[in-house]
Amino acid sequence: MVATTAQAKRMERLGVDAVVAEGTESGGHVGELTTMALVPSVCAAVSIPVIAAGGIADGRGICAAFALGAEGVQMGTRFLTVEECTVADEYKQFVLKAKDSDTMVIGRGSGHPVRCLKNPFSRQIRLLETDLAANGAEIEAMHLGALRRAVGGDVANGTVMAGQVAALVAQRKSAAEVIAELVAEAEALGALDLDAVAALNARRQRMLSDDGAGED
Ligand SMILES: Cc1cc2nc3c(=O)[nH]c(=O)nc-3n(C[C@H](O)[C@H](O)[C@H](O)COP(=O)(O)O)c2cc1C
């Protein structure tokens, strides 16, 4: 997973097969750049496949990601509410109820930023982060087991990781149903064969590579 173009280039030099370019909209650990800004920049800079992540929850997001140059997508928040996901029902309900302004990032000051749903826990962390020097130990103690608490159903006192697209998640369904729906929507929307679009992006990336682009 990369959060900047420089990281993607470094990963390519190190020999990875592909990179996931993840925008700050995503749930969990985040960088600063948005998916919309990051993905095309990474796609222009590396010749390995780029998988877009962050803020993709439906066929529209998939079409957008492919249009930006990605060959695939990685989605997290959309699958938090599927039947197969083992988080507690309270977690799923929290995601289903979320509005687009209901996430926040905690941990920026300490260098481990995490996007999660606003709750008493995340608000208290944010408050304590205004004085990291004085409250560092308390913050660290609060983070211990915080995701586990949320996953177990304590959505007031845990880190309920979820991305900004929680606002678009309104169904439970099975993972297979969600995937079928996503692909159908994306193909209908784009009126194009997604494989053809992916192949086009892959060819462009190979051409960039042949030109020596992607080098520092
Ligand atoms: C609850 C949750 C836990 C996650 N845990 C990890 C993790 O352990 N490692 C990781 O690389 N990404 C993790 N992610 C990020 C996802 O793999 C994915 O890239 C991200 O959710 C995509 O953005 P989206 O949430 O907007 O779909 C997590 C995401 C969520 C929502």
The ligand as an SDF file (V2000), in Angstrom:
LIG
                    3D

 31 33  0  0  0  0  0  0  0  0999 V2000
  -11.7820   -1.9060    9.5870 C   0  0  0  0  0  0  0  0  0  0  0  0
  -10.6480   -1.7880    8.6140 C   0  0  0  0  0  0  0  0  0  0  0  0
   -9.4540   -2.4370    8.8970 C   0  0  0  0  0  0  0  0  0  0  0  0
   -8.3690   -2.3290    7.9910 C   0  0  0  0  0  0  0  0  0  0  0  0
   -7.2110   -2.9710    8.2920 N   0  0  0  0  0  0  0  0  0  0  0  0
   -6.1760   -2.8810    7.4300 C   0  0  0  0  0  0  0  0  0  0  0  0
   -4.9500   -3.5550    7.7110 C   0  0  0  0  0  0  0  0  0  0  0  0
   -4.7990   -4.2300    8.7140 O   0  0  0  0  0  0  0  0  0  0  0  0
   -3.9250   -3.4320    6.8170 N   0  0  0  0  0  0  0  0  0  0  0  0
   -4.0670   -2.6820    5.6720 C   0  0  0  0  0  0  0  0  0  0  0  0
   -3.1090   -2.5910    4.8790 O   0  0  0  0  0  0  0  0  0  0  0  0
   -5.2030   -2.0310    5.3840 N   0  0  0  0  0  0  0  0  0  0  0  0
   -6.2580   -2.1300    6.2300 C   0  0  0  0  0  0  0  0  0  0  0  0
   -7.4240   -1.4790    5.9400 N   0  0  0  0  0  0  0  0  0  0  0  0
   -7.5340   -0.7100    4.6830 C   0  0  0  0  0  0  0  0  0  0  0  0
   -8.2390   -1.5530    3.6020 C   0  0  0  0  0  0  0  0  0  0  0  0
   -7.4090   -2.6380    3.2350 O   0  0  0  0  0  0  0  0  0  0  0  0
   -8.5550   -0.7420    2.3430 C   0  0  0  0  0  0  0  0  0  0  0  0
   -7.3790   -0.3580    1.6570 O   0  0  0  0  0  0  0  0  0  0  0  0
   -9.3660    0.4980    2.6420 C   0  0  0  0  0  0  0  0  0  0  0  0
  -10.4260    0.1530    3.5030 O   0  0  0  0  0  0  0  0  0  0  0  0
   -9.8860    1.0990    1.3530 C   0  0  0  0  0  0  0  0  0  0  0  0
  -10.6170    2.2580    1.5830 O   0  0  0  0  0  0  0  0  0  0  0  0
  -12.2220    2.2720    1.8770 P   0  0  0  0  0  0  0  0  0  0  0  0
  -12.3280    1.9490    3.3380 O   0  0  0  0  0  0  0  0  0  0  0  0
  -12.6240    3.6590    1.5580 O   0  0  0  0  0  0  0  0  0  0  0  0
  -12.8320    1.2190    1.0050 O   0  0  0  0  0  0  0  0  0  0  0  0
   -8.5020   -1.5680    6.8210 C   0  0  0  0  0  0  0  0  0  0  0  0
   -9.7320   -0.9270    6.5560 C   0  0  0  0  0  0  0  0  0  0  0  0
  -10.7870   -1.0190    7.4310 C   0  0  0  0  0  0  0  0  0  0  0  0
  -12.0740   -0.3060    7.0970 C   0  0  0  0  0  0  0  0  0  0  0  0
  1  2  1  0
  2  3  1  0
  2 30  2  0
  3  4  2  0
  4  5  1  0
  4 28  1  0
  5  6  2  0
  6  7  1  0
  6 13  1  0
  7  8  2  0
  7  9  1  0
  9 10  1  0
 10 11  2  0
 10 12  1  0
 12 13  2  0
 13 14  1  0
 14 15  1  0
 14 28  1  0
 15 16  1  0
 16 17  1  0
 16 18  1  0
 18 19  1  0
 18 20  1  0
 20 21  1  0
 20 22  1  0
 22 23  1  0
 23 24  1  0
 24 25  2  0
 24 26  1  0
 24 27  1  0
 28 29  2  0
 29 30  1  0
 30 31  1  0
M  END
$$$$
